[in-house]
Amino acid sequence: MEIRAMTLPELEMVLDWAAAEGWNPGLQDAASFYAADPGGFLLGTIDDEPVASIFAIRYGAGFGFIGGYIVRPEYRSHGHGMAMWRAGMARLEGRNVGLDGVPAQQANYARSGFRLAHRNVRYEGRGSEVPAADRVLPLGPQDLAEVLAYDRDFFPDDRAQFMRCWLQQAGSVGFGVRATDGVLLGYAVLRPCRAGFKIGPLCAESPEVAEELMQALCGRVPAGEAVFLDVPEPNAAAMALAERHGMHACFETARMYTGAEPGLPLARQYGITTFELG
């Protein structure tokens, strides 16, 4: 097997693999993902046939994230997955590396030096078509610099290049809440996925602001359509928010790091951006 960087069309193909695995990627995720670190999407091929993938994304000077770790079913149990893993981790050597893995693989990740930080819980609910509160306003290009500055608290290193695309993804909707003096108190993004819609990120200075953002985004989802929110379990207010909206837990991941936990303000983080890129 040969391992090389993917092209953007190949990343779109790999997200089709992810959809087949039940990961439910966003309809327009590929371009935003690719913007984060074009050299970080690795593809394994045999006789030019794509057979395996891993995302090994460099953020800033010191952080990396592993995702998109897939071997096509007919090529499993031949060592290709381990070869991809080693290539991905080699690309991130010297960095604190994070991942969101299924709990069943925690022991395997631990053998590679990862330590559990916390669980993330995916909640599933339904759209409401309830109108947004008055102070919840749509975010536009004029808000981009301010939102990127606000978002910096919620990630271990600089991810502005990725978020710049994520916030302007075709078909997505972003909302913010401001104080009376105009200071941003929180923001959230909703995007269409292969099935239903996902909210992420959702960051807020208080449970009340998170509630307003959640209501606004669920209100943009047609009644009866699925909506998903990925919650860091240490944020009890975020778990309660999901349950108040009639959502139920349907999946979970283990957030793990090779280095020290980055000390993210999880009490203000109500929804994670994406399990694939952090």
Protein Blocks (a to p, Z undefined) as FASTA:
>chain_A
ZZddddfklmmmmmmmmmmnonopafklmmmmmmmommlpccddeehiafbdcddddehj
lbccdehiacdfklgonommmmmmmmmmmmmgoiacdddddfklmmmmmmnopacfbdcd
ddddddekiacdfklccddfklmmmmmmmmmmmpcbdcklmmmmmmmgghiacdddddfk
opafbdcdddddfehcaddddddfbfklmmmmmmmmmmmpcghiacdddddfklmmlmmm
mmmnopacfbdcddddfbdcehiafklmmbdfblknZZ
